[in-house]
Amino acid sequence: MPLRSAIRGLLLGTVGALAALGLAAALNPQVRRRCLQLAGRTPEPEAQQPTHIVLPDRAIASWEGLDEAIEEGRQQGREVPSDVALAGA
């Protein structure tokens, strides 16, 4: 009888440990990658977020009306009271 109880305890402990490891792997991407590596499978690459805005192929200097738009923005900035400009910032 004690042998049967010891085997049952060992089996339940093993199942519990595997369940805890599975839960940790499901919740943590680093643990998931490590588990897949240990199992001999290569993890899928995680989707990367864009880090910058890609401008069109043409150079900014060739945009038509860029100088006028910059000057117009400066003029509007001078005309707006400073409290309104700060509230919008």
C-alpha positions in Angstrom: 0.0 0.0 0.0 2.7 2.6 0.7 4.3 1.8 -2.7 1.0 2.5 -4.4 0.6 5.8 -2.5 4.2 6.8 -3.4 3.7 6.1 -7.1 0.4 8.0 -7.1 2.1 11.0 -5.3 5.0 10.9 -7.8 2.6 10.8 -10.7 0.4 13.6 -9.4 3.5 15.7 -8.7 4.8 15.2 -12.3 1.4 16.0 -13.8 1.2 19.2 -11.6 4.7 20.3 -12.6 4.0 19.8 -16.3 0.7 21.7 -16.0 2.6 24.6 -14.3 5.2 24.6 -17.0 2.6 24.6 -19.7 0.8 27.5 -18.1 4.0 29.5 -17.8 4.9 28.7 -21.4 1.5 29.9 -22.5 1.7 33.2 -20.7 5.4 34.1 -21.2 6.9 34.3 -24.7 10.5 33.8 -23.5 9.5 30.6 -21.7 7.5 29.4 -24.8 10.6 29.9 -27.1 12.8 28.1 -24.6 10.4 25.1 -24.4 10.2 24.9 -28.1 14.0 24.9 -28.4 14.2 22.2 -25.8 11.6 20.1 -27.7 13.7 20.5 -30.9 11.3 22.8 -32.7 12.2 26.2 -34.0 9.8 28.9 -32.7 8.0 31.1 -35.1 9.3 34.7 -35.3 7.3 37.2 -33.4 5.6 40.0 -35.4 7.7 43.2 -35.3 6.1 46.6 -34.9 7.3 49.3 -37.3 9.8 51.5 -35.7 9.7 54.4 -38.1 7.6 56.0 -40.9 8.8 55.3 -44.4 8.8 58.4 -46.6 8.1 58.2 -50.3 10.9 57.5 -52.7 11.2 61.2 -53.8 13.3 63.5 -51.8 11.6 66.0 -49.4 13.4 68.9 -51.2 11.5 68.1 -54.4 8.1 68.5 -52.8 6.3 71.4 -54.5 5.2 74.2 -52.2 7.1 73.0 -49.2 8.8 76.3 -48.5 5.4 78.1 -48.7 3.8 75.6 -46.4 6.6 76.0 -43.8 6.3 79.8 -43.9 2.5 79.7 -43.7 2.9 77.5 -40.6 5.3 79.9 -39.0 2.9 82.8 -39.7 0.0 81.0 -38.1 2.2 80.2 -35.1 3.0 83.9 -34.6 -0.7 84.8 -34.9 -2.0 82.3 -32.3 -1.9 83.5 -28.7 0.6 81.7 -26.6 -2.0 80.3 -24.1 -3.9 78.7 -27.0 -0.7 77.2 -28.4 0.3 75.8 -25.1 -3.2 74.3 -24.5 -2.9 72.5 -27.8 0.5 71.1 -27.2 
